[in-house]
Every structure is written in structure tokens, then in C-alpha cells.
Amino acid sequence: MSNSQNRNNIVAHQEIWCGKEVVLIDAVHGEDSKIHGNRENESNMNEEKFDDVRILEQKRDTSQTVKESQDFMYPCTVCPTWLRPIDGKTTVIPSIQEIKSWDFDVLIYNEEVLVPVCEKMLEYYDLYQKFNIDKVVMNDFIVNVWKNHESLPYHNWYHAVGTMNTIFNFLTLAGAEAYATDLEIFVMLIGGLAHDTQHPGQNNEYHIKIGSERAKRFQDISIHENHSINWTIELWERPIDHDHILSGLTADDRSYFLDYFRRVILYTDPSVHGELSKRLIQIINEKVNNGAEAFDRNIKEDRILLGECLLHASDISNPAHGDFETAKDWCQRIATEFREQVFLEKQRGVTVTGYMDGLDTELAVVKMQIGFCNFMALPFFQLVGKVLPRSKVLEENIIRNTKGYEERMKVILFPSSEK
């Protein structure tokens, strides 16, 4: 976990989970009032968010802008054609056969349509009946998660549902369901949906650098991940007479749900990418290379690693989309958030994040994405393809999309080469 080495007074749960120390910041039940989710802290966090919003709005007011599907105004100096147009988003609810596809594209739908999309994925596994979930209560929860995503270019409702859908496809198309219990499948789907709830559009390190209230609340540890975990759990900590999606669980199932939920969402923190990769390499060397399956459903540690792997992979899966135009759309979105973070860093006088700086041309964005594909996405999905062989198509998609970016770079550098 980032910046956790030299803290002697952290109020946190430091536990051994499957042989690994994990740090959870519990702002719901913390023993120290400084990390409680009190009104003053929430007010301060909201004020900080509004400060950043005002800075960005002033920038946008002085820039030529175009409007996209989230009503987000962004400077159109880089790759505006990579975004699909606002008009023509469909209101037709897709079938489960359409949803169960590596090529399912959440971006072509109106936001409202994605609520029944989520419900269909839960219904596919008969989770309402298995865990005594009222459909109205689940609908309320999904809508609540939707409304608690900001209108950002990348970390928005579409990313939430897209992550949930990729997890669903890992479970169904890649066969990961064979290694997980029904309860863990339930957790993974809900975790994918809620993992970036109330994400502000800047990374954890930005909030550490400016000393934000959110960073202080979570002691600089997996800030956004812990915030999303705590925000969601707070919905389930209401009075006993208030139904929520966990109301039908037994006490033991509820306890395990919350533990698994925390762990898998923490593994969407980019800072654990290297550690998770090493663990996958270990099971590939110890099991897969000796002819055994990577995961054993009877081993709890394997099922936990599976959940951590699927959440992390799904969170960074946009370069693995089967349609290059869709991959480019997502690339432009994250590049826009990066550029806005750099602008905020410069305005606040803190160190600028190097890999986010200079994304002022299409060439710079293309180079950034080629680097991300080659050094982060592709190596990780190659590992995932070894532990879940039926997901190897994602590795192939990344290779093809990377070639697409490389071809685009050639055209930019050598315009005469364009056919």
C-alpha cells in the first residue's frame, strides 16, 4: 500500500489474510474519532472537491470545448474524434446473450439502460433467490450507486457497469465461475459495480500530495478504494428494520461477504499491481506449468486470489476490448482526466505526475497508451490468460489494439504513409 511504511499511529485493521498482511481503514467503525465518517470531515471533503471543480470550470470556460454523453465539458485539443457522438445512444435493453460477450459496449447505451443490465447479470446467477434479495431493494441500491458516480470522462457510471460486465464475462465466458462460490460471485459483481463510487477523477497520489481530507481520513492508504468500500458498507449499516441487499444473508455469510468485498476492491488499487502479478506468476510456476489448474474451489486462498485477480483485470480491461474504436474512446477519456489532474497539480503547486504530463497532442496520447498496453495491460493479461485460458482472447485484443495505436503513430509521424 502506498506511503504506509513509516506510520506508527495508523488506526487501521492490520490483518493476515491468506498469508499476506493487508491494511483496511475502517472509517465506519474506527476506534479513533479522527477517521470516523463525521459531518465535519464530509463537509471538508466536499469543499475540497468543489475547489477542484471551480478550478477546472475556469479552465474550461477559457477553452474551446465540445460536449459528450456525460455532459462533461472538456478541452477538445486532443483526439476529440476518438469519442463517439452524443446522439444515437440506444434505449433498448440488451439481452443477456448480448451482455455475455467480450465485445459488449456499455458506452452505446443511455445511462438508465445500464440499471437493468446490472440486474440481468445478477439474475443470470439466480442471486435474488439464492440470497433472499428483494428486487426493489436491489434496484434502489444500483440506482444509488449510479447517482453516486460523478459526471467524469472516465471514472463514471459507464466504467462501473463496464467493470461489472467484464467480471461477469470472466465468470461465464472464461469459466471462472467454476472456482467460486455463489456468495463470492455475488460479491465480485457488486464489488465491480461499486469499486469506484464517488471517485473524484484524480488518483490516490494527488490526494496525498495536496493532503486532502479523504487522504487524511484513510491515512494515505488506498484512499479511493477504502472510500468506496466504506461508502458502500455505510448503506448496509442502517437500522435493522431497513432492508438492504444483505438483509437476507445469514450472519456468517454477511461477515464473509464484507471481508471478501473489502479485499477484492482493495485490489483495484494500482499500487498492488506488481504484487498481484508476482502471486499469479507463482501459481503459474507451481501449478499451471505442472499440468494442474490454477485455482481450486476447495481452497479458500485460491478463491480469494481469483476475486482479487478478476477485479483488478476488469478495472484495467479497456485496452482489451474487441472493438478498437471503443478502446480509443476509453483511452481519450482517461487521457482527459490525466490532463485535468496535471492542470490541478500545477494550480496547487504540487509535483506534477510525469506520465500524465504533456498529453497535449494525439501523438502523446498514442504513445502513452502504447506504453500502458506494453508494460502493464499486456503482461498482466498474459498471466490471466494462463490461469484462465478461455480469457486468452483479451490478450489477443490488446496485441491487436496496440498495433492499431502503432499504425496511428506512423500516420501522425509520416502523413504520407496513410493509405
Buried (B, 14 or more C-beta within 10 A) or exposed (E): BBBBEEEEEBBBBEEEBBEBEBBBBBBBEBEEEEBBBEEEBEEBBEEBBEBBEEBBEEBBEEEEBEEBBBEBBBBBBBBBEBBBEEEEBEEEBBEEEBBBBBEBBBBBBEBEBBBBBBBBBBBBBEBBEEBEBBEEBBBBBBEBBBEBBBEBBBBBBBBBBBBBBBBBBBBBBBEBBEBBBBBBBBBBBBBBBBBBBBBBBBBBBBBBBBEBBBBBBBBBBBBBBBBBBBBBBEBBEEEEEEBBBBBBBEEEBBEBBBBBBBBBBBBBBBBBBEEBBEBBEEBBEEBBEEEEBBBBBEEBEBBBBBBBBBBBBBBBBBBBBBBBEBBBBBBBBBBBBBBBBBBBBEBEEBEBBEEBBBBEEBBBBBBBBBBBBBEBBBBBBBBBBBBBEEBBBBBEBBBEBBEBBBBBBEBBEEEEEEE
